[in-house]
Amino acid sequence: MLTDTPSHKQLRNVVAEQMRAAILNGHYKPGEWLRQERLAHDFGVSQMPVREALKELAAEGLIEHVPYRGARVIVFSIEDILDLYSHRAFLESRAASIAAEIITPKDLAVLEDLQAGMEMYGAPEFVLKYRELNRQFHQYIYQASQREYLIRTLNQMWAAFPTMLIANFAATAVQPLPERDAVDVAEHKAIISALKQHDALTVEQAMKRHILVTAEHLVAFLKAQV
């Protein structure tokens, strides 16, 4: 429930932010219907900022509007996973190639620290911490490109990835992919190495391969659970 009295625009943004967090942390489940009356009650606001927040989240791809039925949290299919990873592979590899030309020693030090953290939290019981560090690793690279369109587009994609996407599938919600961690570490190190050399082509190829191979592992694992 909101405790302050922000302006109308601020109120819409605050409601959208809190709804987004509730979806990503699993409070609102994949496929769950989001009724405006209940949401207004949950957040202690009128239905107008809720309605506007739902439009914003729909534009981000976190919810979908179903004609004559209302809004519900998006449910991902295996095909959606393949599409999402393919788009990420294209956009992130391009951003990485641009970043390679302008990345600084300070940036590289941050990436190495993030990688060291992932290695420290590589055990299965730390999978959620590992995924958070992995998210920061990828975001730091594409933000280093300083290309606003790429950054904005990838931020929207990562708003639903990997937490919400993985949570759609119980088998991957709280456990790592089998036999993926060691490969993940090697691929991250190859990406950092190419960035250090300011080798735009190599880092572009390494990033694309890294993301697509991850998709292959995830999809194969999910299909094996069926």
N, C-alpha and C positions, 0 to 999 in steps of 0.2 A: 504494500500500500504506500502511496506517495504521501509524504508528510509536509512538503513545502507547497507553495503556490506559484509555480513558474508561469510564464506567458503561454499563450496558446501554442505557439510554434515550439517552445521549449518543452511543453507538456507532451506534445506529440512525439518529440524526439526521445524524451525520457521513457514514455510508454513503449516505444519501439525498441529501445535499448533493453529494457527489462523483459519484454516479451522474447526478444532474440536470445537473451541469456537463458531464459526458462526453456526455450526449445533446444538450445545447444547442450544444456546440462541434463536434458531428459525429463524435466518436469512436465512438459507437454510432449507426449509420445508421438512417434511417426504414425500418421493416419488419424490422429485424434482431432475431433472437430473443435474449432475455436469459436464459441458463441460470444457475440459481442456483449450480451447482458452479463454473462459470467465474468468475462475479462474486465469489464468496467467495474464490477464488484470486487474482483481480485485486486485491482490496482487503485481502487478508490477514486475513480474519475468518471466523467460522463462517457457516453458511447461515441461521441464525435472524435476525440483523440485516438480511441481504440480503432475506429474505422480507418482513420488515416494511417495509423501504425500498421494495420493489416495490409494496406495497399503497399506500404514501403517494404514489408517483409515478403510480400508476393513478388515484388520487383527483384528482390535479392534471390528468390528461388527457395526460400525457407518454407513457404506455405503456398497452397494453391486454392484458387476460388473455383468451386464447383457450382455451375448454374442451378439455381433454385434450391440449393442445399446449404451453401455457406462456404466457410473457409476451413481448411484442415492442414495439419502439418504434413509436409511432403513425405512421400514414401519412395525410397530409391529401389530400383531394380538392378540386376546385374548389368543389364544393358546401359543403365544410367552410369554405373561405375566406369564402364569402358569409355563412354562419351566424356565423362568428367576428366578421367586421367588423360585421354587423348588431347583434350583442350589444354589441360595443365601442361602436358609435355610440350606442346607447341609454344604456348605463351611463356612458360618459365624458361625454356631453353633459349628463346629469343632474348628475354630479359637478362639471362645470365651472360650471353655473348656480349651484350651491350655493357653490362657491369664489368666484364673482364677488362675493358679498355680504360676504365676510370676508377676501379676499386683501389682503396688506399691500404697501407699497412695496418692502420687502425681497424679497418673493416675486416681484414683478414685475421687479425688477432681475435676479434669477436667471434668469427666463424670457427676458429680453432678451439676457442673456449666452449662454444656450443657443442662441437663435436666431442670434446673431452667429456662434457657432461653426459652426452648420450652413451658414451662407452661406460661411464660410471654407473648409469642407471639402465644398463642393458638387460638385467635379470628380469624374468617374466613378471615378478611381483611389482616392478616399477614401470609397467607398460604405459600407464597414463602420463607419468612424468617424462618418459622417453618420447611419447608422441608430442607433448607440449614443446620439448626442446627441438624436436624435428620440425615442428611448425615454425618455430622461431628461426631455425637455420634456413629454411626455404624462403621465408618472408624477408629475411635480412638480405639475401642475395638479390631477389627481384627488386627490392626497394633501393638497392645500391645502383640499379640501372638509371634511376632518376627520371624515368619515363612515366609521366603521370597517368596516361591512359592504361598502360600495362599494369601499373601498381593498383590503380582503382579496380580494374577488371579482376585481377588476381585476388585482391582483398575480398571481393564479393564471392569468388569461388571458395576461398578458404574460410569464409564465414560459415559454410556448411560442410567444411572438410578439415580434418578427417573425422572429428568428433561425432557429428550428426550422421554422416554417411555410414561410418562403421557401426554406430549404435543401432542402425536399422537391421543389422544382422547379429543375432545373439552370439554366434560363434566367434565373432571378432571384437565384441564390445569391451571385454576386459582381459583379453589375452593377445599376445603378439602372434604374428604369422610364423608358423614353424619354419626353421632353417632360413629365415630372412635376415636376422639381425647382423650376422657376420658379413653377409653380402652388402647390407646397407652401409656398414662402417667403411668397407673398402670403396664403395661408390662415392660416398661423401668425401673421403680423402682424395679421390681422383679429381673430384670437382674443385676442391680447395687447391690442389696442386696446379690445375689448369688456370685457375684464377690468379695464383701467384705469378705464373708465367705470362699473364695477360694474353693468354691464347684463346681468343674468342671462339674459333672454330671447334677446338677440342672441348672446351667447357660446354658449348652448345650441344655437341653430340653426347657428352657424358651426362648432362642433365636430362636430355630427352630419353636416353637409354635407361637411366635410373628410374624415372617415373613410369615408363612403359613396362619395365621388368617388374616393378612393384605391383602394377595393375595385373600382370599375368599371374603373379603369385597369389594375390588376393582373390581373383576370380576362380582360379583353380582350387583354392582352398574352400571357397564357398560352394562351388559345385560339388565338391567331394562330401559336403555335409548334407546334401539333399538326399 
